[in-house]
Amino acid sequence: MNLKRLGHVAVCVKDIPAAVDFYQKLGMELAWQDNDWAYLKAGDDGLALLGPEYRQAGAHFGFVFSDRTELEQHHTRLTESGVRVGKIHDHRDGTASFYSKDPDNNTFEFLYEPIS
């Protein structure tokens, strides 16, 4: 198993359009925007903006796989080793992921991100 990178950080914001505008002014590029969340890129690194209506996850950080099979194998390996993980689910932007928590209750995500 080879993690590609620590791919993104997700933060909670009050207003998606205002937050997108702010981060674009900082030099980030908008990759995806919907009513309740947006995703911006700075090179290979990402910033997810989660609006008040976003219900899938709260603030978290994400590790990236470029191969869905590796994501699935990692999910199985963690489950078999006793790590509590959520189910793999497909996202509306073409990615897939699962969430878990570390021993200090910080949420993290393992994400399959298709190569674009």
Stockholm file with secondary structure:
# STOCKHOLM 1.0

chainA/1-116         MNLKRLGHVAVCVKDIPAAVDFYQKLGMELAWQDNDWAYLKAGDDGLALLGPEYRQAGAHFGFVFSDRTELEQHHTRLTESGVRVGKIHDHRDGTASFYSKDPDNNTFEFLYEPIS
#=GR chainA/1-116 SS CCCCEEEEEEEECSCHHHHHHHHHHTTCEEEEECSSEEEEEETTEEEEEECTTCCSCCSEEEEEESCHHHHHHHHHHHHHTTCCBCCCEECTTSCEEEEEECTTCCEEEEEECCCC
#=GC SS_cons         CCCCEEEEEEEECSCHHHHHHHHHHTTCEEEEECSSEEEEEETTEEEEEECTTCCSCCSEEEEEESCHHHHHHHHHHHHHTTCCBCCCEECTTSCEEEEEECTTCCEEEEEECCCC
//
